[in-house]
Amino acid sequence: MKQKLLLLVSLCLGFFQINAQTLDQKMYIDFGPTGGTGGGITANPDANANYWNNATNGALAASLSLVNSANANTGYTMTVTDNFVINTANNYGPTAPTQANLGDLAIGSATQDYFYLETGGSANTTGQLTISNLNPSKSYKFNIFGSRPTNAVRVSGYAFAGANTFTGQLQTSDGGTGNLNTILATPLLTPNASGVITINMSIISGGFAYLNCMRIEEYSASNVNITGLTVNGNDINVSGQTSQMSVAVTPSNATITNVNWSVDNINVATISTNGLLTPITNGTVTVTATSTQNSGVSNSKTITVSNQRTALYFSGTATENGTNIATAIPMKMVTGTSGAVSNVYEIYTSLKASGTFNFYTSQDISGAVYGSNSAGTLTLNAPAIDPAETGPVLITVNLNTNTYTILPINWSVVGSTITNSWDGDEPLSYKGNGIWSATLNMNVVNTDTSPRFVFKANASWNYILKKVQNSANSVIMESQATTYNIPVQDIGLGYNTFVITLNLRNYTYDIQCTQIDNLKISVMGSSVSNGQGATSNQGYAYKYGQLLNSRFTSGDGLNWSTSNLAVNGNNTVAVLNRWEKDLIGNCSKYVIYALSLGNEGIHENGQPSYDQFRDNMLLLIDKAIQNGKIPVIMNNYTRADYNTADYNYIKQINMLIHQWNAPSVNMLGAIDNGAGQWATGYKSDDLHPNDAGHTEFFYAMVPSLFDALDQSKPQPQITTATTLTINNASSYGPIKFTPENIIHPFTVSFDVKLTAAGTIARFTTPTTAVGTLAVNANGTVTYTSPSGNTITSSAVVNNNQWHKITLTHFYARGKSFLYTDNTLSGSLDENLEAKTFSINPANAPVALQYRNWFFYRSGMNAEEITALNNSQMLKSSLELYAPLDGTNATPFTNLAQSTNTIDSSGFTLGNPEFHLKSEVQYINPVKEVLTIHPGNITIEKLELYSPTGILVKSVKNSNSINTHSLSSGIYFVKIYSDKGNTTIKIIKE
């Protein structure tokens, strides 16, 4: 009854305003999907003979040309300028509305579906509609209906802005049937000078907001236009004083007198929407008022702000910093996010058992000094304060009333993961300088199973510190947050044992695991990484964990464990929101980020979603590194509804991820059909892969990646300065590489220089059939598949120039592609299971050179092949990168972040660089000093390398090198002479 009365009063207040106008036309809009059990479009005309506009696309930039109730084109356009979510099957509004409750909005197809916002899921918490091309000489009334039956109470907010504004709320869910009879009606609103009215929807409470349908009424108006205005207001010369600005408009009977307020320097003062000017610091500020009806009508006034107290310090013999004013402890001004002067200060500190203190307005003798003539009061230049309190305290100073308080205080942690849950109390110990800390067991599972905590002082709920929403780790007293309208939240944190630190010198907290598990991998992602689409949710992350276990059992890897923290529907915003709770609380050394542009809204929103994903992913990487964790990125993959634009965004972001400062996995190349959609037979539904799809993703992951990271193996850097020169007249044998696990999709690429024909690469399969890459007599490259089918390039490569040969295979797609340099030579339809790859195989040319041998566990698209040919270091799914440096003591080093190695045991290097070995003599093994007897050559330099290719020692113009400080083992010595270079292997005893 109260709600209906308030609405009646609102309607009565607007009656005379509307009664003086003429209703010209009405427009009806139905928000929701095009069909399905969740709703559908409203057929035209409806039972009342009214025609409806059906808004079915909530994506950014979606637009709708509006017709009126008689189906005439209005010329007005409604555009989505901040995207909405659209309800899906089984999520519905009222299906049987009555005219008694909703009048002509009581059309079931209009009320049952909706646009909505949500704090969870997509984390799409704001939405905006812009109605343009309206007539600025007319006025408009909006009638909003929103409803969703649910067991929770939910309130939606709507803010309208044109030349004038209106803000209203609607309880769309009442915990039962949902809203059935309440319509939010605005007063008459006038468009701005550009003919625009915007509608901003927001979530007031309950985590959701709804917009089911709307009626717009257009009225003729006799408006008197504003032609000028004058700004009035006073200087601010008292600390914390405000100044109420006002305007006088010309003519005085102007219909719309609303103005927008602004200041030229928000560091000096801020101004509210109603013109209240609030000081921040001393200075001058120009205040401007601009007509909302006509932005060409504005005026300004300069206001001087002076005598503001913006700092207060604490010093004396009773304090932690002593009596030196220069090191007096700064106090914190109690204020809101704008930093407005409040004249109220506080400090968390500790008082000594004896001594006094004062408050100072500066850290030198020029400032004012406050003391006290009686406890609790402050007076300038009064005697120092001799406190009765000792130990940790909260001291509050109010210079508005010249008073102070001292509250003995001790902090504790209370939350759902400690003994006795929210009725419990885990004390923190004071460590000095406003810092409390303790090691706490937060492993207790109570009836409240949402793990989180807050800080509580003196066992009183009057003193609660909570986290400032959207901050990294800032806290504020809950009562102050309420006063200054600062959103706060409990601190989410998983189950474990932690060192919890509260720093009230800078109002932050810190969480540290007592022990980081250096062999634990956390997976922070969404539904695909959670196994959606796979049997028993055993998707690619699960399969990879099983592989790591198998490698440990067989002695090939460390004893890794995985912890899947993925949450269905998450995007980067949602993961950032739960990052601390889930990832910090997991106490792992490694994190796999497995998120997608799909959940970010790329299909609906395009570039803004791309930008958000890119920026937030970089933020997630930085957060991990700053917290001592090593991030690994799963790049973007396919979806059934992706179009060409979506596909281009996916390829673009993946190209960036390839080159970020983090290891990554090429998931797109595992399952792409060539258009950004699932390969046939590999999807469970439009958004998720099936078992076979998850398996392809799994095969794209480098098995020994984390073993390499544990060894601190750095990310590879590309080089084009290396060469492996082979003369098969004196050297022979293949150089082999066997990937560590089953291979389905793959890319093998290398540079080659030659002048003759012959086989340049080869791979085996589980059968006797092999695949080869060979240069023909005519100088072109032919790929011969294990099936016998071939691709031949048109480009000649036996011209003694470097050429990049790339074979890429998409197993799920059933395609292989051969590239010669950057040119596609052709493709074959096939499904390969390759085993071992080799260069310089049997029937190789007599003389040739290799460099930059890559092996990727995924297919590559044309853009990636172009990047490879442009010497970009692509790292996603990279298992092998061997520069192939014939001048190095270890020419076959694998720089990729894997522990896999090249097998060169069947290869004897006989190139000219090694012909000098017969000229040198030396004693091997070596005890202390290696002495080279050079024969007929002159030694210019000796370099001694470890087995991993690290330079250990170097001497010039000497034939001896001291090995005394070296540990026992195998080393390589590179000899530089006047007749060439060679490398020898020695054993240090």
Phi, psi and omega in degrees: 000320180297318181297315181296324179294318179297321179293322179296318178298317179299319180293321180294321179298327181271354188298310185291328178296313182287325184297335180275000181248166177250125178287119182265316182197165177232149177230133180247135182230127175256123180257128177154185185285173182278343181178185182100178183289347179275355180147194180180179181285159176269124181289149182245141350284166179275188184296341179262009181071018177267145176262141185246152168260128182257108178269105186249356184237113180267008183285152178306134177079358175296134184230158183216124175279125189270136170251158178270182186297343178262009178072024176266141179292128182271337188084359180267150181232135173253126183235138174281114181250000166206120197293158178241164169263147180250137182297149181246187185307138174072002172251102193225159172264194181300134182257347182227063180290159180242148179294334178297329181267320190238002180061222185282001171275357183279065176243115189305321180292339179272323184276342188276342180236171192192163160270149179211168175236158180207146176277330177266196176054249181287346184057029178274092192260354179225151177211151181216138172245138176240121178256119188241171181067017176291164181270111183298345180270000179243169181239156187224138175245133182250134177241113188252133171236130176221139182197145173206114176295126179195166182274009179243157175269126182228137181236132180252148179243145181223125180239122182255137180218122172222234172287331170234174189229162175205139177232132180215166180231156180218125174282103186272340178224131185249010183091004181213252186286346188085173180296125180243344190217011184243127176245134175273117181248131180270161165289179177293130180243142180249135178298159173287182186299338179272001180079034186239137166233131178253149176237114177258123178258144182214164177267118177272314177199158177090358174083359180217158171218149189226148172220104184270309181204168186206144172242131177248128179248132181253131182237143171287142183225148174254079185276143171257116186284146175281141180240342180193166176206157177236135181265132179237147178168160185254154171298157178251117182231011175240135184301125179084355181290147175251166178228121179275110179278152180213168177229150169246123186259154176236130353289163184293340180260022178304140183293314183248113182253005181295143176228157169260131182262145175208159175232156183273350182211098181286354175279346177261316179201155175242160180227140181275173180295337178261012172090015178275117182267124184240129185285147173247317178201179180286147179151193176241150181218139177264121181260128183238135173247131181234131181299134176285340179278322185218106184294348177282351179256112180205167176201164186223163173212139179269128180246134177264129178249123184217166175063027180275131174270113184246001180209150175212141185233160188231123183206155177153176184290341180271358187263170180286339182257357178081201191261358180287113183299329181297336179248021177303146186279125177294139173264156181265130173287132177277108186204178179270193184291337180283342182081022181299141181296125180245340185067013177246130184229156177214159176210136171260121186205193176226137180258138179285164183294336178222158179121178182226174176206162175227168173249138185234144178272355174206169181264032173212178187285355182282343186275172176281151181237127179254131171233203183213137173265341177209148185306129176092349180246154180240142178218139177298134175062020176281169179302154178299154183275128177254097189283149174277336184279150174224164178081195183298132182216160166250118178253126180242133180240131177240104181278356171287324182248359183052053178229163175216156174227150176235117181244111172304134189215141171220140186256152177218171176253134175227138182180188189279354185246013177249168178303130181071012173052228185288349174269356181272186183196119178245106187290148171256149180262140179283128183252358182102156176056038176077021184242132173242147181201156175193156171267122188236139171276110181242051183250006187278125178266112182253187180294330173275105187264012174265102188291119181193168180205169171222171174261136184229133182253141172055031179055030184236133177287357174284343182236088183236127173259129177235166179283137174287124182304141178067014173260163179290308183198035180273147177235158177211148175298134185302322180295323178290323178299321178294317181298317186258012175056047178257118180295135180228167180207160171296160181266108179288137180199133181290182183276124176180187174254127188228156165264113181258125181237131177245116182251101182264014166277327176237009173058053176225168173230163179220142179236125177231133173292141177294334178211122175274131177277106185288353179240027181246134182242118176267140178249111178252104184203206183238209193294323182294315177291340176278358177093010180303132180097342180264154177301128181055027180058025179269075184272203187296324180295318177298315182298321179293320176299320177295322178296317179300320177298318180295320179295323177294317180299323181273000178083014183266345183209177180279172184273072183283151170232149178243146178231109185274110180252018183292146178231125182305137177085356183293145167238189184296325179296315181295320180292321175299321182293329182252011186301311182294312183302311188270316186277310177301319181292344181277344174056042180255159177272335187236150176221132171261119174268119185232078183236166186224152173295336179301309178291339178285343179099026185297324182293326183270323193246342178067231190305316179301322178291322177300311181298318180297315180298311181301310184293318182289326176295318176297322177295318178297320177297313180298319180299319179297312182296317180297334179261019174076017180255156179251115182271147172232136187249128168271122184278187191276153187230196191271169171204149187295333185261007180291140175253187183299319179296316178300315182300318179296320177297318181299313180294324180294314181290325178295325177296323175294314183300321175313323192251004177289166182276056179199143175297153183209167183234131181273091182279329180299316182292349180277334192215012183287137176268006181098355179228013179085012180243169182296138171297148184301128178090006185240013179243147173271317172213186186299334187254350189223146176281160173269193181303315181297322179295316177299323180296320178297318175302315181300317181295338181282352183271132180290119186300322185260018182306311186287331173296320178294319179295323177298330178274008181059034177290125185283167174291142183288149174243134185283148176220148174240016185262002183258158179208137169248107182266126183238131173242100185288001171285333180236343175242161184197166174101150182280154171251117194247152173221124179246112178303157192280343182214179179309137179248125169248276175286146177200163170222127174241133185214141177203159174262142180219146175227128183199170179233356185235174178273161177151171179279129184251343178202159185204149170220148180262168178228175178298344176258191178279349181290143180231161172247146181224155169239122186222151173264125184280174179298332180273003173089003178264168183260134175239126169266123175252116183287158172304338178280349183097347177289156187226158167231134178235133180281164175263342183278140176276132183240353182268045184252021179060031174239156179288136176223141178262123179252126184228127172245120180238139186231131175250101185295311183297322180283336180075042183221142169239143181231137175252129176242134170250112192057236184260008186256129175288122181271337180154181182216161175228145171274114182193159172240113184256147166234088183282155181241292184235134179253145180216147168248164188051049181283186174303144180070025175288158174302157181297316181232131177197166178231144176237157167201159172050075177266119180246144166224123179247144179271037181199158174285162181230140178273176186299324180295322178290322177298319177300317180297318177301318180289342175267015177062031172275140181274099177267129191240352182294125179063024181278116178258336180221127163223107179245109177300335180064076184255100182291346179269355183269151177297334176237082189291344187250026181299135175264114182270351179295157180279071171213164177261003179293153183228161173278138176265105179252016184295333180269008185245132174247119185276118182235030182284167187301338181294343186250012184281352183274354185304326182289344182277342187249147177233145180198159179267129182221127009290165182253137178264300182240302185240129173270123178243126178263127174262106196278351181067237185264017179244161175251120181282127180260327181199146172239133175236131181250126185242147172286169180298338180269007176090014180272129178291122183260315183213157177210136175226147179249146175053041178216148177256015180228148176217130186277128180249015187304319186278356184273147174283163182294149178147189181268138176224163177239138179241122177264126184253122175257128182222176179289348182245014179128189184236154173207166180231136178237155177254133178234162174243121177270121180285000000 
